[in-house]
Amino acid sequence: MSDDSFRVALTDGLRHERVVEHRQPLDAIGAALDVVPAPTSDDEAVERFSGYQGVIYSHGHYRLHTFDELPELVGVIAPTVGVDHVDIEAATAAGVVVGNIPTFATEQTADTALYLILGAVRRIPRILTEWETGHRNIAEWERRIDHIGDMRASTLALIGLGRIGRAVAVRVQAFGTRCIAYAPTVSPWEAQGLGVELVGLHEAFEQSDIVSVHLPYTPRTHHFVDAGLLARMKPTAALINVSRGPIVDEAALVSALESGAIAAAGVDVFESEPPTPDTPLINLPNVIWTPHIGGSTSVSVHRVGQGSAEQMAWIAQGYWPRDTVNPEVEPRKPLRRRGYPERS
């Protein structure tokens, strides 16, 4: 290994083993890959990432932002869909390009959303609670649970209509469910092609039987779904969240569920992760939940490893990553677009 080889730091923790397993694109160009402990502070970030041109940085409790103190750093790859663990504004100001792997678990996360939707609409947690308390005959628990829903008579509102939201729309329409969406960045003709009607934000919450949240987490979307929007929902409606926990005001959601302002919720993400046995939301009888499993299948986790190693190898070779989070950045190292070769 030459002294001037491209050096990559890979933080340990979430799925780093899959990156190591699929490191071949980096090995093929002579790049070094070192697994380092995930930092928990500014000082640790500077200490552990100094001397590296690339960082593959997974989720943790520390938000990476010390780019000015890492002058050799060219690019960061987040082996995730969301990039809230990287300060994109700071990276852009410092000339550090940031990429992610946004498609590794689109279908898998939509599958998880559908599981939560079906469980919430059919009131599965409530039915199981009744069964556990001794009401085990159909006649007993049926009469104790109000308004067991039916997908065929329901309207689902998608809050956000990106990759995962679109995949959810395809799934629920197979059940005969009407789809509406609040998606101000999507054109009406584009939504129409998906069988989805665009509506205003308040209409989405007021008209639907199911509200499914599919937004990226940014400072602007923190507690986007708050007590005010929850109050607009039907008392028979369910809220679903497979995006990021802090997009929904969790305390307000707990209050709405406890008071009967809404009937049910299905959640895969939480404001504080991982959830603990004391997390209020998971202890409610009208909540179906999973511990952030949306992207966790044997297929998708290998895609993370393959995509992260491949995209960091692109940066090492002087190319923009395929999925660039901050395309407006002026990179410290000149980068070119990868494309088809010219034909003579």
PAZAGU-510706 format. One record per residue (C-alpha): x, y, z; residue in one letter. Coordinates in steps of 0.1 Angstrom, whole numbers, plus 5000, padded with zeros to 4 digits. Example, Ala and Ser with C-alpha at 12.3 -4.5 7.8 and 13.67 -1.06 7.14 Angstrom:
BEGIN
ATOM     px     py     pz   r
ATOM   5123   4955   5078   A
ATOM   5137   4989   5071   S
REM end
This chain:
BEGIN
ATOM     px     py     pz   r
ATOM   5000   5000   5000   M
ATOM   5015   5033   4989   S
ATOM   5017   5063   5013   D
ATOM   4994   5083   4990   D
ATOM   4966   5057   4987   S
ATOM   4931   5068   4994   F
ATOM   4922   5059   5030   R
ATOM   4887   5052   5042   V
ATOM   4875   5051   5078   A
ATOM   4845   5029   5084   L
ATOM   4827   5033   5117   T
ATOM   4818   5002   5136   D
ATOM   4782   4995   5146   G
ATOM   4752   4993   5122   L
ATOM   4761   4969   5093   R
ATOM   4797   4977   5091   H
ATOM   4805   4940   5087   E
ATOM   4786   4940   5054   R
ATOM   4808   4968   5041   V
ATOM   4839   4949   5050   V
ATOM   4824   4918   5034   E
ATOM   4818   4937   5001   H
ATOM   4850   4958   5002   R
ATOM   4862   4945   4968   Q
ATOM   4856   4978   4949   P
ATOM   4880   4996   4973   L
ATOM   4906   4968   4973   D
ATOM   4905   4968   4935   A
ATOM   4918   5004   4934   I
ATOM   4943   5001   4962   G
ATOM   4922   5020   4988   A
ATOM   4927   5013   5024   A
ATOM   4897   5005   5046   L
ATOM   4900   5007   5084   D
ATOM   4872   5000   5109   V
ATOM   4873   5026   5136   V
ATOM   4851   5031   5167   P
ATOM   4821   5054   5161   A
ATOM   4828   5088   5177   P
ATOM   4807   5102   5204   T
ATOM   4821   5137   5205   S
ATOM   4839   5163   5184   D
ATOM   4873   5155   5198   D
ATOM   4868   5118   5190   E
ATOM   4856   5125   5155   A
ATOM   4887   5146   5148   V
ATOM   4910   5120   5164   E
ATOM   4895   5090   5146   R
ATOM   4890   5105   5111   F
ATOM   4922   5126   5108   S
ATOM   4943   5115   5079   G
ATOM   4914   5098   5060   Y
ATOM   4901   5110   5027   Q
ATOM   4868   5091   5030   G
ATOM   4845   5082   5058   V
ATOM   4816   5056   5057   I
ATOM   4796   5069   5086   Y
ATOM   4766   5051   5100   S
ATOM   4739   5062   5125   H
ATOM   4750   5069   5160   G
ATOM   4743   5093   5188   H
ATOM   4769   5118   5174   Y
ATOM   4761   5141   5145   R
ATOM   4792   5145   5124   L
ATOM   4800   5181   5117   H
ATOM   4838   5187   5124   T
ATOM   4847   5190   5087   F
ATOM   4868   5221   5091   D
ATOM   4891   5202   5114   E
ATOM   4895   5173   5089   L
ATOM   4912   5190   5060   P
ATOM   4920   5158   5041   E
ATOM   4885   5145   5040   L
ATOM   4870   5145   5005   V
ATOM   4837   5125   5009   G
ATOM   4813   5109   5034   V
ATOM   4790   5080   5025   I
ATOM   4761   5074   5048   A
ATOM   4751   5037   5045   P
ATOM   4715   5047   5051   T
ATOM   4686   5064   5035   V
ATOM   4683   5092   5061   G
ATOM   4714   5114   5066   V
ATOM   4703   5133   5098   D
ATOM   4735   5120   5115   H
ATOM   4756   5141   5092   V
ATOM   4755   5179   5092   D
ATOM   4750   5185   5055   I
ATOM   4752   5223   5058   E
ATOM   4786   5221   5075   A
ATOM   4798   5195   5050   A
ATOM   4788   5217   5021   T
ATOM   4804   5248   5036   A
ATOM   4837   5228   5040   A
ATOM   4836   5213   5005   G
ATOM   4829   5177   5016   V
ATOM   4807   5157   4993   V
ATOM   4781   5135   5011   V
ATOM   4764   5105   4995   G
ATOM   4739   5080   5008   N
ATOM   4722   5047   4997   I
ATOM   4686   5057   4993   P
ATOM   4673   5027   4974   T
ATOM   4687   4998   4994   F
ATOM   4655   4991   5013   A
ATOM   4626   5009   4995   T
ATOM   4605   4978   4990   E
ATOM   4614   4963   5023   Q
ATOM   4604   4994   5042   T
ATOM   4571   4996   5022   A
ATOM   4565   4960   5033   D
ATOM   4569   4970   5069   T
ATOM   4546   5000   5064   A
ATOM   4519   4977   5050   L
ATOM   4523   4953   5080   Y
ATOM   4518   4982   5104   L
ATOM   4489   4995   5083   I
ATOM   4470   4962   5083   L
ATOM   4476   4957   5120   G
ATOM   4464   4991   5129   A
ATOM   4434   4991   5107   V
ATOM   4423   4957   5118   R
ATOM   4430   4966   5155   R
ATOM   4452   4936   5160   I
ATOM   4469   4949   5192   P
ATOM   4435   4956   5207   R
ATOM   4422   4921   5197   I
ATOM   4452   4904   5212   L
ATOM   4449   4924   5244   T
ATOM   4413   4913   5248   E
ATOM   4423   4877   5241   W
ATOM   4450   4880   5268   E
ATOM   4424   4893   5294   T
ATOM   4402   4863   5287   G
ATOM   4378   4875   5260   H
ATOM   4388   4848   5236   R
ATOM   4356   4840   5217   N
ATOM   4350   4861   5185   I
ATOM   4317   4873   5199   A
ATOM   4334   4885   5231   E
ATOM   4362   4906   5216   W
ATOM   4342   4918   5186   E
ATOM   4316   4936   5207   R
ATOM   4344   4952   5229   R
ATOM   4363   4968   5200   I
ATOM   4347   4997   5182   D
ATOM   4352   5001   5144   H
ATOM   4374   4973   5132   I
ATOM   4385   4988   5099   G
ATOM   4386   4974   5064   D
ATOM   4411   4984   5037   M
ATOM   4385   4983   5010   R
ATOM   4365   5011   5026   A
ATOM   4394   5032   5036   S
ATOM   4413   5063   5023   T
ATOM   4451   5064   5030   L
ATOM   4469   5097   5030   A
ATOM   4506   5097   5022   L
ATOM   4526   5125   5038   I
ATOM   4554   5127   5013   G
ATOM   4555   5108   4980   L
ATOM   4591   5097   4975   G
ATOM   4603   5062   4967   R
ATOM   4589   5046   4998   I
ATOM   4556   5065   4997   G
ATOM   4551   5054   4961   R
ATOM   4558   5018   4970   A
ATOM   4532   5020   4998   V
ATOM   4507   5034   4973   A
ATOM   4511   5005   4950   V
ATOM   4506   4980   4979   R
ATOM   4475   4996   4994   V
ATOM   4458   5001   4961   Q
ATOM   4459   4963   4956   A
ATOM   4435   4962   4986   F
ATOM   4411   4986   4970   G
ATOM   4422   5015   4992   T
ATOM   4419   5051   4979   R
ATOM   4452   5070   4980   C
ATOM   4456   5107   4985   I
ATOM   4488   5126   4993   A
ATOM   4503   5158   5006   Y
ATOM   4534   5162   4985   A
ATOM   4541   5198   4975   P
ATOM   4572   5188   4955   T
ATOM   4553   5164   4932   V
ATOM   4533   5174   4901   S
ATOM   4496   5165   4898   P
ATOM   4502   5146   4866   W
ATOM   4529   5126   4883   E
ATOM   4507   5116   4912   A
ATOM   4479   5108   4889   Q
ATOM   4501   5083   4871   G
ATOM   4505   5065   4905   L
ATOM   4467   5065   4911   G
ATOM   4472   5092   4938   V
ATOM   4453   5124   4943   E
ATOM   4472   5154   4956   L
ATOM   4455   5173   4984   V
ATOM   4464   5200   5010   G
ATOM   4480   5192   5043   L
ATOM   4448   5197   5064   H
ATOM   4427   5178   5039   E
ATOM   4451   5148   5041   A
ATOM   4447   5145   5078   F
ATOM   4409   5152   5078   E
ATOM   4398   5130   5050   Q
ATOM   4418   5099   5056   S
ATOM   4413   5067   5076   D
ATOM   4451   5061   5076   I
ATOM   4478   5087   5076   V
ATOM   4513   5073   5066   S
ATOM   4543   5095   5071   V
ATOM   4571   5094   5045   H
ATOM   4592   5125   5050   L
ATOM   4630   5129   5054   P
ATOM   4641   5142   5088   Y
ATOM   4654   5177   5087   T
ATOM   4652   5207   5111   P
ATOM   4621   5217   5091   R
ATOM   4603   5184   5096   T
ATOM   4610   5181   5133   H
ATOM   4576   5174   5150   H
ATOM   4560   5181   5116   F
ATOM   4531   5159   5128   V
ATOM   4521   5177   5159   D
ATOM   4491   5179   5182   A
ATOM   4474   5203   5158   G
ATOM   4475   5179   5129   L
ATOM   4466   5149   5150   L
ATOM   4435   5168   5162   A
ATOM   4424   5170   5126   R
ATOM   4423   5132   5122   M
ATOM   4391   5111   5124   K
ATOM   4386   5094   5158   P
ATOM   4386   5061   5139   T
ATOM   4418   5068   5120   A
ATOM   4453   5054   5124   A
ATOM   4487   5071   5121   L
ATOM   4517   5052   5106   I
ATOM   4553   5062   5108   N
ATOM   4582   5043   5091   V
ATOM   4603   5074   5083   S
ATOM   4620   5090   5114   R
ATOM   4608   5091   5149   G
ATOM   4612   5129   5156   P
ATOM   4590   5138   5126   I
ATOM   4561   5129   5148   V
ATOM   4556   5146   5182   D
ATOM   4556   5114   5202   E
ATOM   4542   5129   5234   A
ATOM   4513   5143   5214   A
ATOM   4507   5110   5197   L
ATOM   4506   5092   5230   V
ATOM   4481   5118   5243   S
ATOM   4459   5114   5212   A
ATOM   4459   5076   5215   L
ATOM   4452   5076   5252   E
ATOM   4423   5101   5249   S
ATOM   4407   5083   5219   G
ATOM   4413   5113   5196   A
ATOM   4426   5088   5172   I
ATOM   4420   5050   5172   A
ATOM   4454   5034   5165   A
ATOM   4490   5038   5154   A
ATOM   4517   5017   5137   G
ATOM   4553   5028   5143   V
ATOM   4587   5015   5133   D
ATOM   4606   5045   5145   V
ATOM   4608   5065   5177   F
ATOM   4621   5098   5190   E
ATOM   4646   5080   5212   S
ATOM   4660   5047   5198   E
ATOM   4662   5020   5205   P
ATOM   4629   5020   5224   P
ATOM   4630   5005   5259   T
ATOM   4603   4986   5278   P
ATOM   4594   5019   5295   D
ATOM   4588   5037   5262   T
ATOM   4552   5050   5266   P
ATOM   4541   5044   5230   L
ATOM   4548   5007   5229   I
ATOM   4528   5001   5261   N
ATOM   4495   5013   5246   L
ATOM   4470   4987   5237   P
ATOM   4461   5005   5204   N
ATOM   4497   5006   5190   V
ATOM   4514   4980   5167   I
ATOM   4551   4986   5166   W
ATOM   4585   4973   5154   T
ATOM   4620   4984   5166   P
ATOM   4631   5001   5133   H
ATOM   4632   4970   5112   I
ATOM   4621   4986   5080   G
ATOM   4654   4980   5062   G
ATOM   4665   4948   5079   S
ATOM   4664   4918   5056   T
ATOM   4692   4896   5045   S
ATOM   4689   4911   5010   V
ATOM   4689   4947   5020   S
ATOM   4717   4947   5045   V
ATOM   4741   4932   5018   H
ATOM   4730   4960   4995   R
ATOM   4742   4985   5021   V
ATOM   4776   4969   5021   G
ATOM   4778   4967   4983   Q
ATOM   4765   5002   4978   G
ATOM   4787   5019   5004   S
ATOM   4820   5003   4992   A
ATOM   4811   5010   4956   E
ATOM   4802   5046   4961   Q
ATOM   4832   5054   4982   M
ATOM   4854   5038   4955   A
ATOM   4837   5062   4930   W
ATOM   4848   5091   4952   I
ATOM   4883   5077   4955   A
ATOM   4886   5075   4917   Q
ATOM   4875   5111   4913   G
ATOM   4838   5106   4906   Y
ATOM   4807   5121   4922   W
ATOM   4788   5095   4942   P
ATOM   4757   5083   4923   R
ATOM   4733   5096   4950   D
ATOM   4747   5129   4962   T
ATOM   4730   5145   4992   V
ATOM   4746   5180   4986   N
ATOM   4751   5183   4949   P
ATOM   4756   5221   4953   E
ATOM   4789   5215   4972   V
ATOM   4822   5228   4956   E
ATOM   4843   5197   4965   P
ATOM   4878   5199   4979   R
ATOM   4890   5175   4953   K
ATOM   4877   5180   4917   P
ATOM   4851   5154   4909   L
ATOM   4837   5144   4875   R
ATOM   4804   5127   4865   R
ATOM   4805   5091   4857   R
ATOM   4789   5083   4823   G
ATOM   4790   5063   4792   Y
ATOM   4823   5064   4773   P
ATOM   4826   5083   4740   E
ATOM   4825   5061   4710   R
ATOM   4849   5066   4682   S
REM end
